[in-house]
Amino acid sequence: MTAQGGNDRSYLRFAAVGDSTTVGVGDPMPGTPAGLGAGATGRDGTWRGWATLLARALEESYDVSFCNVAVSGATARDVVAHQLSDATDHRADLVSLVVGLNDTMRSTWSPQALRADLLLAAERLTARGALLMTARFHDHGEVLGLPGLLRRPMQRRIEVVNEVYDEVHATHGGVRVDLAACPAVHERGSWSIDRMHPSERGHRALARAFAEQLAAAGLDVVPPAAEPDAEQAVTWREDVGWVVTEAVPWVGRRVRDLAPWAVRAAWQRVPGVPAGGVPAASAAGGHHDRVAVGDGDGVLAVRAP
């Protein structure tokens, strides 16, 4: 942070990279019509989210220049390929790197590639001395209510992501939030109707958690309010409507990602099946592929305010 001439407030540059969570999907800007979030970016003005809420909290004490280059559906590779250049050009004092959940839900999953991309992103983002903000992920399969067949392999992948973030934190320092330790993560009201993205309440909880960590690190910031501007509970009718109109078509688009891998993993634990054995139907894309979880490419549905 550098002082500005004639101004006793310090200047703070904040850059955010990542996926739909950092875009703010699930927390529409007040007065903005709700809609689908596929391809949404942090620059299109449709979504607010935790990063914007945090930037506004910082504005109470600093002159803040905020650059959000996150894109809905982004993986760690997408951050490196498409977001780092703009983020580093911002010459930020504070940077956030929250990405990786989409990676766990792709058939292209590669722990080695994920590690290389996250370490490279962290190195470039902190090359000028910026304070790095990261997160450790929770068991999102629990939030989604997935059956064990899908939840266990998904959680194993999330554990790999967290191990990489542990390495990032050990190497580059900064502040981080452990989402599994945040009570709000386990509350239904913290999630949008799609259960993939935080609601306004959830985004506020995440912004508050990061603000508390930044305050402990010496920044002058008061956490944003915990209560939403306006809140409507998701009714059972909306939940059912979401399943019928959004989830079923979405499953059809995503059946070739995590589910086949999970079926193979489960099949290999069946007594008498040789290592590497795969049910013929699964290998051929048959009926075993009729269950899936999403990869976060877009919002399934957003309830209109």
C-alpha positions in Angstrom: 0.0 0.0 0.0 1.2 3.4 -0.9 0.1 6.8 0.5 -1.5 9.2 -2.0 -0.4 12.9 -2.1 -2.8 15.1 -0.1 -4.8 12.1 1.1 -4.3 10.4 4.5 -6.0 7.3 3.2 -3.8 4.6 1.8 -4.3 3.2 -1.7 -5.0 -0.5 -1.9 -5.0 -2.6 -5.1 -7.1 -5.8 -4.9 -7.1 -8.4 -7.7 -9.4 -11.5 -7.6 -9.0 -14.6 -9.8 -11.0 -17.8 -9.8 -14.3 -19.3 -10.8 -18.0 -18.6 -10.3 -17.7 -18.3 -6.5 -15.4 -15.3 -6.9 -17.5 -14.0 -9.8 -20.3 -13.8 -7.2 -22.8 -16.2 -8.7 -25.6 -16.7 -6.3 -25.6 -13.1 -5.1 -27.1 -10.9 -7.8 -26.3 -7.2 -7.6 -29.3 -5.4 -5.9 -31.7 -4.4 -8.6 -30.3 -6.7 -11.2 -32.6 -9.3 -12.7 -31.6 -12.9 -11.7 -30.7 -15.3 -14.4 -28.4 -18.0 -15.6 -24.7 -17.6 -14.8 -23.0 -19.7 -17.5 -20.0 -17.7 -18.8 -20.5 -15.0 -16.2 -17.4 -12.9 -15.3 -16.4 -10.7 -12.5 -16.6 -7.7 -14.8 -20.1 -7.9 -16.2 -21.8 -6.3 -13.2 -24.5 -8.9 -12.8 -23.2 -10.5 -9.7 -21.8 -9.1 -6.4 -20.4 -11.9 -4.2 -17.8 -12.2 -1.5 -14.9 -10.5 -3.3 -17.0 -7.4 -4.1 -18.4 -7.3 -0.5 -14.8 -7.5 0.8 -13.6 -4.8 -1.5 -16.4 -2.5 -0.3 -15.5 -3.3 3.3 -11.9 -2.3 2.6 -13.2 0.9 1.0 -14.2 2.1 4.5 -10.5 2.5 5.3 -8.6 2.6 2.0 -8.9 4.0 -1.5 -9.4 0.6 -3.2 -8.8 -0.3 -6.8 -10.6 -3.6 -7.3 -10.0 -5.9 -10.3 -12.1 -9.1 -10.5 -11.1 -11.2 -13.5 -12.8 -14.5 -12.3 -14.9 -16.4 -14.8 -17.7 -18.9 -14.1 -16.6 -22.5 -14.7 -12.9 -21.7 -14.6 -10.4 -24.4 -13.6 -6.9 -23.8 -12.3 -5.6 -24.1 -15.9 -8.1 -21.4 -17.1 -6.8 -19.1 -14.3 -3.2 -19.5 -15.6 -4.1 -19.2 -19.2 -6.7 -16.4 -19.2 -6.7 -14.5 -15.9 -3.2 -14.1 -14.6 -2.1 -11.5 -17.1 -4.8 -9.0 -16.2 -4.4 -9.7 -12.5 -0.7 -9.2 -12.5 -1.0 -6.1 -14.6 -3.1 -4.6 -11.8 0.0 -4.6 -9.6 -2.1 -5.7 -6.6 -1.3 -5.4 -2.9 -3.9 -8.0 -2.2 -4.7 -11.0 -4.4 -7.2 -13.9 -4.0 -6.8 -17.3 -5.5 -9.9 -19.5 -5.0 -10.3 -22.1 -7.6 -10.1 -25.9 -8.0 -13.5 -27.2 -7.2 -14.3 -27.4 -10.9 -11.2 -29.4 -11.5 -12.4 -32.1 -9.2 -15.5 -32.6 -11.3 -13.9 -33.0 -14.7 -13.0 -36.2 -16.6 -9.7 -34.4 -17.3 -8.8 -34.4 -13.6 -5.0 -34.5 -13.1 -3.5 -33.9 -9.6 -0.1 -33.2 -11.2 -1.5 -30.5 -13.6 -3.5 -29.0 -10.8 -0.5 -28.7 -8.6 1.6 -27.1 -11.3 -1.1 -24.6 -12.2 -1.9 -23.5 -8.7 1.8 -23.2 -7.7 2.5 -21.1 -10.9 -0.5 -18.9 -10.3 0.5 -18.3 -6.7 4.1 -17.5 -7.7 3.1 -15.0 -10.3 0.4 -13.3 -8.2 2.8 -12.8 -5.3 5.9 -11.9 -7.4 5.6 -8.2 -6.4 5.0 -8.9 -2.8 1.1 -9.1 -2.8 -0.6 -10.7 0.2 -2.2 -13.9 -1.0 -5.7 -15.0 0.0 -6.6 -18.7 -0.4 -9.1 -21.2 0.9 -9.3 -24.9 1.9 -12.4 -26.5 0.6 -15.1 -28.4 2.5 -16.9 -31.7 1.6 -19.1 -30.3 -1.1 -20.6 -33.7 -1.8 -22.3 -33.4 1.6 -23.7 -30.0 0.7 -25.0 -31.4 -2.6 -26.5 -34.5 -0.8 -24.7 -36.9 -3.1 -24.8 -40.6 -2.5 -21.6 -42.2 -1.2 -20.7 -43.6 -4.6 -20.1 -40.1 -5.8 -19.4 -38.3 -2.6 -16.3 -40.3 -1.6 -14.4 -40.0 -4.9 -15.3 -36.3 -5.1 -14.0 -35.7 -1.5 -10.8 -37.6 -2.3 -10.2 -35.2 -5.1 -11.0 -32.2 -2.9 -8.5 -33.5 -0.3 -5.8 -33.4 -3.1 -6.8 -29.8 -3.9 -6.4 -28.9 -0.2 -3.0 -30.6 0.0 -1.9 -28.4 -2.9 -3.2 -25.3 -1.2 -1.3 -26.3 1.9 1.8 -26.3 -0.2 0.9 -22.9 -1.7 0.4 -21.5 1.8 3.6 -22.9 3.1 5.5 -21.5 0.2 3.9 -18.1 -0.3 2.2 -17.4 3.1 -0.7 -15.0 3.2 -4.1 -15.6 4.7 -6.5 -18.4 4.2 -10.0 -19.6 5.2 -10.7 -23.2 6.1 -14.3 -23.6 4.7 -14.8 -26.9 6.5 -14.4 -25.0 9.8 -17.0 -22.3 8.9 -20.3 -23.1 10.5 -22.2 -21.3 7.7 -21.0 -23.8 5.1 -23.1 -26.5 6.7 -26.3 -24.4 6.7 -28.8 -24.7 3.9 -29.5 -21.0 3.9 -25.9 -20.3 2.9 -26.4 -22.0 -0.5 -28.3 -21.0 -3.6 -31.1 -23.2 -4.9 -28.5 -25.1 -7.1 -26.4 -26.0 -4.0 -23.3 -25.3 -6.0 -23.0 -21.6 -5.3 -23.3 -19.6 -2.1 -26.4 -17.5 -1.6 -26.1 -13.9 -0.5 -25.8 -15.1 3.1 -23.1 -17.6 2.1 -21.1 -14.9 0.2 -21.3 -12.6 3.2 -20.0 -15.4 5.4 -17.1 -15.9 3.1 -16.3 -12.2 2.9 -16.5 -11.9 6.7 -14.1 -14.8 7.1 -11.6 -13.3 4.8 -12.0 -9.9 6.4 -11.3 -11.3 9.9 -8.1 -13.0 8.6 -7.0 -9.7 6.9 -7.7 -7.8 10.1 -5.6 -10.3 12.0 -2.8 -9.7 9.4 -2.8 -6.0 10.2 -5.2 -4.5 7.7 -7.8 -2.0 8.8 -11.1 -3.7 7.8 -14.4 -4.3 9.5 -16.2 -7.4 8.2 -19.3 -6.7 6.2 -22.7 -7.3 7.7 -23.7 -11.0 8.1 -27.4 -10.5 7.3 -28.5 -10.3 3.6 -30.1 -7.2 2.1 -33.2 -9.2 1.4 -33.6 -12.9 1.8 -36.2 -15.4 0.7 -36.1 -19.0 1.9 -36.0 -21.7 -0.8 -39.3 -23.5 -0.6 -39.8 -27.2 -1.3 -41.7 -26.4 -4.4 -38.7 -24.4 -5.7 -36.4 -27.3 -4.9 -38.6 -29.7 -6.7 -38.9 -27.3 -9.6 -35.2 -27.0 -9.8 -34.7 -30.8 -10.0 -37.3 -31.2 -12.8 -36.5 -28.2 -15.0 -32.7 -27.8 -14.4 -31.1 -30.8 -12.7 -32.3 -33.5 -15.0 -31.1 -31.8 -18.3 -27.9 -30.9 -16.5 -27.3 -34.5 -15.5 -27.7 -35.4 -19.2 -24.9 -33.0 -20.1 -22.5 -34.1 -17.3 -22.8 -37.9 -17.2 -19.4 -38.5 -18.6 -17.4 -36.6 -16.0 -17.2 -37.9 -12.4 -19.7 -40.8 -12.4 -17.9 -43.2 -14.7 -14.7 -42.8 -12.6 -16.7 -43.4 -9.4 -18.3 -46.5 -10.8 -14.9 -47.9 -11.8 -13.5 -47.2 -8.4 -16.4 -48.9 -6.7 -16.3 -51.9 -9.0 -12.6 -52.4 -8.3 -13.6 -53.0 -4.6 -16.0 -55.8 -5.5 -14.6 -59.2 -4.3 -13.4 -61.3 -7.2 -13.0 -58.4 -9.6 -9.4 -58.0 -10.8 -7.6 -54.7 -10.4 -8.5 -52.5 -13.3 -11.7 -54.4 -14.0 -14.4 -52.2 -15.3 -18.1 -53.1 -15.9 -18.7 -53.4 -19.6 -21.7 -51.0 -19.5 -19.7 -48.4 -17.7 -16.7 -48.6 -20.1 -19.1 -48.3 -23.0 -21.0 -45.4 -21.5 -24.0 -47.6 -20.6 -26.5 -47.5 -17.8 -23.8 -47.1 -15.1 -23.2 -43.6 -16.5 -26.7 -42.3 -15.6 -25.6 -40.5 -12.5 -23.3 -37.5 -12.3 -22.3 -34.3 -10.5 -21.8 -31.0 -12.2 -18.5 -29.3 -13.0 -19.7 -25.8 -12.1 -19.8 -24.5 -15.7 -22.9 -22.6 -15.1 -25.6 -21.9 -12.6 -28.5 -24.4 -12.7 -31.0 -21.9 -11.6 -31.1 -18.6 -9.7 -34.3 -17.7 -7.8 -35.6 -14.3 -8.8 -35.7 -11.9 -5.8 
